[in-house]
Amino acid sequence: MNVLALFDGMSCGRLALDRAGIKIDKYYASEIDKYAIQVTQKNYPDTIQLGDIKNWNNWKLPKIDLILGGSPCQGFSMAGQHLNFEDERSKLFFEFVKCIKHFKPRYFLLENVKMKKEFQDIISDLLGVQPIEINSALLSAQSRKRLYWTNIPDVTQPKDKNIYLKDILEDDSITDRDKSYCIDANYHKGANYEQYKNKHRRQLVGTNRCIQVGEANLRGHDSIKRVYSPEGKSPCLTTMGGGHREPKVSVIRDKSKSIRAGGRLSYDRHEWDSADELHWRKLTPLECERLQTVPDNYTEGVSNTQRYKMLGNGWTVDVIAHIIQSMETPQ
C-alpha cells in the first residue's frame, strides 16, 4: 500500500498503520516542522519527505492508495477565534481537497476539531462524506473529541477501554488515593480525598470526563490552573508551548522520591503547590505520549518544548488504527 500523509507531523499515521497490521510499500510525508521531521526519520528512516503541501503539484508519485491528514485546526476550534477559512492555516484544508482530486486514492481520512456546523458542512460537501465524531477518551486517558471524514466503510465507535490518568502516570506511588488530599474547585477550605470521592462517586465510576479537583497557584488564564484527579481523564492536549499549559495532575508529595516534572527532577514551585493541601505536578512528555497512545519515548531526541508541541498537534494513534482497520488493502 502506498500512503500519502499530509500535515504528517511526527507520523502518527504511520504508527496507526503499523498498529492496525497494514503493510506499507511507500510512505510519503508532507511536513515542514523540522523537529517533527526529525522524530519521524528517527523512528521511520524510510519515510519519503515531500516538504510543503503547497507544492503538491510538483510531486511525482506512484498510485496512492490512502491519503490521510489533519489540516491545521486553529481557525476552526471552538476554543479559538472562529476565523474559519479566513485563517491562513485553515485554508490549507483546500490543498488536502486538491490532493484528493488529483491523486484519486482509494481511501482518504481527514481529522479536525469540533467546529461550527456551517464550517463542518463545507468540509463535508467538498469531501462527499459526513464526519464521525470519536472521543479519544474511549481508547486513552485523554478527553479529545475529534471529527473524522473518511470513505473507509463501516467505521463504528470504539469500545471503551476504561483507561484513566492513574493508568498512564510514570510513578503510581505518587497517586495513592487513600492518602492524598484533593480540593474540589468549588471548595476554598479543602477536603480530603474520601470526602471528595463520596461526593462525586458518580463521576468517579466509569467516567470519560476530566475531574477537576483544584487550581494551581499560577498566574494566567483559568484553564492553565486546573488540576485534575488521576481517577478521571486528562484534558485535551494542546501544543503546550510554555506558560504552564501542560495538563496538571493531583499527586502525593513524597520528598523521599524523585518526581520528573516537565522532563526534569524538581520540587520547585512551578511543579508543586501545597496551598490548601493540594499537591500537583505537570504531566511529563512520556505521559503525554501515553495520552496519545504513542509508544514510550517515541518523541525523544528533541527538546521537551518540541515534544509537547508535536504531541498536542498529533493524533491519538489508537483512534486512527481503529478507523483504518476496516480498509481493504491491495493484493
N, C-alpha and C positions, 0 to 999 in steps of 0.2 A: 504494500500500500504506500502510495506517495502522498505526503501530507504537506500542506502549506499552512503554517501558523502565522497569523497576522497579529501584530502587537504582542509578540511572543513572550516578552518579559524573560523570566528565568526558566521557561519551558515547562510550565505546569501541564500543558497539553501533552508533551512527550511522556511525562510521568504518568498521566492518566492512561495513555495508550498502553504503556508497559503494564500498568496495574490491571487493565482490562484484558491483557494477554493478546493484544493485537500486534501482529508482526509489521514492522516498518521497513520499507525499502529505502526511501529517501525522506528526510525531514528537512523542509525548507523553512527558515525562520526570518520574519521581518521584525527587526527591533533596532532601536537607536540608543538605548541606555547602555553605556559601556560596562557598567557594573553587572547588570542583568546578563549581558552577553558573556561576561567573564565567568559567571556562575554556570550558565548553560554549557559553555565549552569545557569547563572543568568536569562536569558530570556527563556530558554527551559530546565528546570531541568530534563526532562525525556529523554534527549539525551543520547545515549549509546556511550561512548567514547572508541575507539579501540586502540588508540595510533598510532605508526609509520606505514606507509603504507608498509614499507619493511618487516613487519611481517605478511602480509596478509594471508600467507598460514597457520597461526595458528588460524585464526578466524573461529569460528564455528557459522555460520549464517543460518537463515531460507532462504526460497526462496526470492530472491531480485528482485523487480520489476523495480527499477530505480537505476542506478549508475550515479552520476554526480560529476564533479570536474573540477578544473582549476589548472593543474600542474604548478609548478614554471616556470616562463617565462624568467628569466634573460638571459638564453643562446640563446633565440630566438629573443628578442626585436630588432627592427630596430634601436632603440636608444642606444642599448647596444654594446657589443663587438663581437656579432655574433659567439659565441662559439658553437652554436647549440648543438648537442648531446654529445659533449665533456665536456660540463658543467655538474658537478655532480648533480645540482638541476634539470636541464632539462632532465637528464637521468631518472628521476622519472616518466616521461611520460610512460616509458615501464612498470612500475608497474601498471599503470592505465590499459594498454592493457592486462596485465596478469589477472587482476581482472575481466575484461570484459569476457575473455575467460573462467575463472574458475567459476564465479558466474552466467554467462549467463542470465543477466537481460533482461527483455522485451525491455526496453529503456535505452539509455545512452546519456549523454551530456558532452562534453568536451569543455572548454573555453580556449583560449590562445590569445596572442597578434598577430598582423600582423607580418609576418616574410618573409624571402626569400622563393621564390616559391619552391626551392628544398627541404627545410625542411617541408614546408606545404604538399608537395606531399607524403613525407614519412609517415606523420601522417595520411593522407587521405587513403593511401594504407593499412595501418595497421588496420584502423577502418572501411574501406569499404564504406566510405561516403565522399562527398565533403563538405567543410565548407560553412556556410553562414556568410557574414560579416554584422554586425549591429553596427551602431554608437549609443552609449548611448544618444547622443545629441537629438535623436528623442523623448526620454522619460524623459529626465532630463536636467539640466542646465550644463552638462559636456560633452565636446567632448572627446569621448573614443571609438575608433574603436577597435573592437574585432572580432575574428573568433570563430564560434561555430560549432563543429562537432556533429551531432546528427542523430539518426534514427527515431526521432519523426516526423511523417508525416506532410506535408502541413505547414511548417514554412514559414511565409512571413515577409516582412519588416513591422515594427510597423508604425502606423500613427503618424505623428509629432504632439506633444502636445504643441509646441512653448513655452517651458519653458526656461527662461534666468536667469542669475545670479541675477538680480534685484528681481526675484521672490522667491529666497531662502535665501536672507540675513536676519539676525536676526532683523535688525532695518532699515526699509525703509526710515526713516527720514534722514539717513546719505547718501542717494543716490539720493538726489533731483537734477535731471539732469538739471533743469532750472537754477540752481545756481552754479553747480560745474565747475571746471576748469580741463581740461584734456589735456595731451600733446601727440600728435602723435609721434610715435617712430622716424619718420623722421625729426621732428622739434626740434630745440635746443632752440628757443626763447619762445616757448609756444604758446598756442592758447586756447581760451575759448571753452566751450562745443558746443555752437551754431555753431562756425566755424567748429569744428570737425564734428558735425552732418551733416552739409551741404555738406562737402567734401566727407563724407563716407556714404551718405544716402543709397546707395545700400547695404552696409554691414549691416546697422542697421535695415533693413526691412526683416523679415523672414530669418535671417541668422542662420546657425548652426555652425558658426565659432567663434573662440576666437578673440576678438578685442583688440589688444594691444594698449594702449594709452600712454605709457611712460615706464620709467625704474626707479626702486628704487635705491637709493644711497647706494648700498651694495657691499661688496667685493665678488668675486667668479665668477662662470660661468654665462654667459649672461642669461641663462634660468631661474635663480632664481631671476633676477632683473625685470622681465617683470611684468608690472601692466596692468590689464585688465579692460575694460569697463563693468559695470553691464548690459549694453544693449546686450551683447553677451554671449558666453559660457565660462565656466571655462576650463582651460587646463586639460588634463587627470591627475587624482590624482596618485601620486606615493606613496612609503612608507614614504616619507617626514621625514626621521629620522634626524631632526635637520638641521642646516646650512641654515635656511631661505627658505627651499624648499616648504613650503606651498604656494598655489596659492595666489596672491595678487590682491585686487580689488581697483579701484579708488573710493574715497568717499569724502564727505564734512567733514571738520574738524570743529566740534562744541564742544568747551570746556565745554559747559553747560550740555553736555550729557556724560554719561559713556559708552565707547565702549569696548566690550570684544574683545581682540585680543590674539590669542594663548591661550585662556582659562582664561585670567586674565584681570583685568581692567587696562588699561595703555594708555598713550600717549607718551611713550618713543620712542627714535629714531629707535628702531627696528620695531615698528608698524606704525610709521608715518614718512613721508618725505615731507617737504614743498618746496623742491627745485623746481624752475620753476613753482610754483603754483600747483604742483601735490601733492595731498594727497592720501595716500593709507594705507591699513592695510591687514594683513593676514586673510584668511578665518578661522573661528573658527571650532572646531571639530563638533559642531552641524550642521554648514553649509555644511561641508564635508559629514556628514550623509545624508543630503538632496540631495547632488550631486549624491550619490549612491542610492537614493530613499530608504534609511534605515529609520525606524521610529526615530523620535526625541529622543535623549538621550539613544538610544539603546546601545551605547558603553560606557556609564558612568560606573564608578567603577574602572577604571584603569587610569594610567597617560595619559595626553594629547599626549605625545610622542607615547604611545602604541595605543591610539585611532586613531591618524593619520596613523600609520603604518598599522593597520588592515583594515582601510578603503581604503587605497591605494592598499592593496592586495586583497580586496574584489571584489564582483560583483555589477553591477548595478541591483538591485533586480527586478525592473520592466521589464528589458530585459529578465531575466530568466523566470519570470512569463509569459511573452508573449510567449516564446518558448514552455514551458511545458503545456500551457493551452489546447493544442490540443491532449494531450495524452488520450488514452482510459484507464481509471482506472479499476482495477479488481473489480468484483462484490462481 
